[in-house]
Amino acid sequence: MWQSACPALAERGAELSPEPSPEVQAMCRQADTSLPEGLLDTAYLLLFQKAPGRDLLMDFFLDYAENPARAELLDLVRQADESLQQARGLVDGALAYLDRYNQDDWHERFGANGFYQRLQRLRQTIVLFQAAEVYYRIRLSFFAASRQSPPDQASPGRQSFPDRSTALQAGLLLIDQWLSKPPSFSLEPLDLSLWRMRLRRALAFIDPDASPPAAEDDSPHNPAGGTDGAGGAGLAERLEYLRWLDPHESAATGRLDRLVLETNQLHLWASPDRADSRIQLQVALWLSIVRQHRLQQTTRPRALRERIFLSDRRYLEPLLDLAARDSQIRGQVESWIAARLAASIFQVASESDDADWPNLLKDADGSILLSLGRWFWTRRPPDWEAARRIYEVFLARETSRQPEQVAAALYYQGLCHRRLAERGGQGGQGGQTDQDDTAASDPAALGHILKAIETWNDLAVRFPDWSNETPEAAAGQSALAAAVQSAALAYQLCSRDPERYRRLARETLEILVGRIDPQTGRIGGPFSQTDAARSYRYFYGHVLLLDGQFHQAADMFATVPAGDPHSAEARFWRVNCAVKAAPAGDGGSAGTVEDYQDWLTALNALRAEQPPDALRQRVENLLVELLSQPQRRPIALGRLGGILNCRPVCPALLQLTIRMLHEDRTEQQEMLAGEELTDLQRLIERNLPVARQAYGLIREQAADPTGPTDPADAVLNTAAAQSYLETLCLAAELATPQTPCGGMTWLQICQAAQELLEEAAPESEKALEIWPVRCRARLEYARQRYESSRSLWHRIRQATQSSPLAANQYYHWEARYYSLLCLAALDRQDQVNHAVEVLLGSSPKPAGPWIDRITQLKH
């Protein structure tokens, strides 16, 4: 480097040079060129490729003087210029820093790794791109300026541009060097010979004295110019020459016929085996432009446009022929034609305020109509109403069409209606509003939503496999995407007004989700196994529920995947709908015993998984409803123990359990009085664990100082204690030391009963209630303490002797029987026989079956 030869100058240059920016320092420190390379990639996309999100190609639209998208193209050029300026600043700063770097490690840090060479290549590429940016800016501005001038004046373009010859000359010098000695790096997307012609033509346009253009005759007779090898170059040269001739100015000077002749010759020469598609396209495009202006010399503008719309497509023939034989440029051709038709539409509408302009398009090619519709909704801002009307024209035609085109038109027509609904039904440029609110308050917006649903449903049913996967298409354009959007809109409408829109929602969601086969239980449909369809099964189930189709809704909820955000809700609604759909069984209860067991299992499992929230509350309410069925009481009490294990305890379920146990006391007494000991044993086996668990939970709640207090809690506590105590005492009487009952040994039963008696009804209180005395008497009898038991039964006899209550009369005769039974157990059979004879001789009127059992004691 020069620093080693001139260290003093290098030192002085380092003192005078400004400090590099942090970005440049980081680039050099890391030997990383990714930042300027990224900026250069952005400029490349804007200048030479289709801009992201736009249906524009810079080189294709240059020769179209009336292009409404010219402002957008100029904006792309401006953005490219900004990226190039930033990249140029970074690269120049880095090169300046490296050139004055005087340390001994220069080669290791910047030379051996190729960092310096990469910066030089980047700078050269930036120079070329900046020259191309100037060329595009001049071309776009030239026609814009020429159209503002009177037809009889020369183009004012040369006077309206700043001096940009420096960038053009630098680009030309670089291209000349590369053509003489090709660079070591790839320049595949750029045709250097073509760009040399373009830059020379642009330089001559700005400053005729700066650099002469390529030699050409104003009246060329051999556009091809020699051999096949030279023919391609000559063709490109003639094309560049024609591109700098303004058709509008040429028409005024009388040279239009000559231009048509020249471009016709070029068009004939530009066959597929003699030139590439890009040159063919430029030639055909220029021929279309000059033919159009030739027609315009003899036809009034509006009549010309109507002829173009209706039948006269002579000026489009070169482009249409080219597009038919080369699929790679078909999209560009259709985009150009769409832009031309759009300009005519604007002019027709502005001249006569003609709202019926879509009728002029009825004979246009389908692909052109689709491109025209796309042109309207991709421009900034989009014109959704114009695009909608164009798709409507396309779909209304009775002529045969390609299915792909029909599917695309249906998709985009639905999209237009959706966007119009979001904008309050206006076709202009109104701001987007909340769709739900707009549809609810604006009839026009609601109409567009309904039309979008209808259109997308039509697409999903007729063309379920359609998918637009072209490079120009936005991501996700398919029949499936249309079905999803339609389902979302229909479900939103149904949520707001179920009475009016539930049928629409059901039909729409069925298209997406599919239908369950009653034979196999599987969902069938073109989209049924997609992730999108699975995510809508829950919503489809709710629509079926709203429509009263409970069985179908239950089946649909059952198919919601486990990973779905609504899977827990779906499990609840499956049981809810199954209960509603089940026919009445024995005693009016819903469903079979197997159904009932399945519902309880599913709900209890769901309740155990859920935190205390609204869903858990609904699950518990449904559990209470199912468990309260009187015909299912045996099953319910058998399952309540497991259900009560889930914490926190549901108060409603606990209250239900205690009430059912309390009601079972009567059944227990009847079985005991009737000596149905086997059934009574089974009943005690079932009820004892549940009664023990319920009483334990009641005690926990009573001991919690933070829990709510309710006057009804005292009654609940008494009922729980009474049920548990009576069940324990009966179990003690039925069980033996060798046979447990209800999961407890006989000793455990007796101990638990004694503790409960001391806690719930201590003897010291001399309670007037009969039930604790009966429990003590029964427990004493079970323990074989017959004298103590007989004394307690005697107390009950005395307390109930003169009572008119039927229940007390029952307890009175029960006490008589057990008193005699205790005497018999004490080996006092004579006293038993005497007491029975006296009792029978007094003509008693016993309550219940006790007189028969007393009679049996005599024997």
Helices and strands as residue ranges (DSSP letters): H 2-5, H 7-16, H 22-30, H 34-48, H 58-61, H 70-99, H 106-106, I 107-111, H 115-147, G 157-160, H 165-180, H 192-206, H 228-243, H 247-253, H 256-269, H 277-298, H 301-310, G 314-316, H 317-325, G 327-329, H 330-352, G 357-361, H 366-378, H 384-396, H 403-422, H 435-441, H 443-462, H 479-496, H 498-513, E 515-516, E 523-524, H 531-535, H 537-546, H 550-558, H 567-581, G 586-588, H 593-609, H 614-627, G 630-632, H 633-644, H 651-673, H 677-703, H 711-734, H 746-760, G 763-765, H 770-782, H 786-800, H 806-825, H 829-841, H 850-857
